[in-house]
Amino acid sequence: MNKRLHRIFIWSLTVIGIATAVLIGIYGADYYTTPVIERNTHSLHDVLSPTGFWGHGMGFIGTFLIVFGVSMYSLRKRWGVLAGFGLIKHVLEFHIFLCLLGPALILYHTAFKFGGIVAVSFWSMVCVVASGVLGRYIYLQIPKSLSGKDLTAGELQKHLNLVTQILINEYGIEDSRIQTIDALTQPFDAGEKTTFFRTLPKLMWHDFKRYFKIHAAIQHLSLKSVSHEHLQTIRHLFLERSKIQRQIQTLVTTQKLFRYWHIIHMPFSIIMGVILVAHVIVAFLFGYTWIF
């Protein structure tokens, strides 16, 4: 999948997800905002209540999306036979899409009314989704090859040297200008000990400041001798150098954070999964089988 197709893929998933959530919200806004004790008389009660046709259906569809998304990603990551089934990066992106849309549908399935043991599953699901967003950020900070293999500091340094040589030899950028840009990328200091809840915010803030500093510096570079057609390429190369430098500086830290993230993410996932399966089984036993 080339860059253009990848952008189309990401935007398609984004539009589908947002449009689905928004359209359901608009359609059922009056019902969802009606007090719970008055919903039995609402015209959409038989459609959008947790036992209504679409309300019940969204619970089944949302559950299926989550189970399929988790299973697909887990099998692709751990089963060597599926190694040729797309890049792990793209499979992860589809997994994230399914595991965001699924909970959104389950939220509509509850009609924003949750209590008892199901509430434990729901809030576990919220924690899983929230931690999944953080996990995605950490995952992107760990440099990988096209095949999904983690890159070493040595491999990153070779890539950095290559980009530097391209800037100097192909585009005639002086070493002094490169050093000026480099000076803006301050080394990341994780502190004496790497902890998830202390180090992650520091890393995100450092990354945020670095991004805008580098962009501002590149915009003010005096590149009058460079043709317009090469200007965008040079800017891209400078951004690439900055990204690689940060990855080298934070490689050990981000790998630790990703391991810590798994420790936090997994218990919520297990709790959500166990209660969700129990809820579905009980629903079937009591005859809530939707269209089956």
Secondary structure, DSSP 8 states (H G I E B T S, - for coil): --HHHHHHHHHHHHHHHHHHHHHHHHHHHHHHTS-GGGGGGSTTHHHHSTTSHHHHHHHHHHHHHHHHHHHHHHHHHH-GGGTTSS-HHHHHHHHHHHHHHHHHHHHHHTTT---HHHHHHHHHHHHHHHHHHHHHHHHHHS-B-TTS-B--HHHHHHHHHHHHHIIIIIT---HHHHHHHHHHS------SS--HHHHHHHHHHHHHHHHHHHHHHHHT---TTS-HHHHHHHHHHHHHHHHHHHHHHHHHHHHHHHHHHHHHHHHHHHHHHHHHHHHHHHHHHTT--TT-
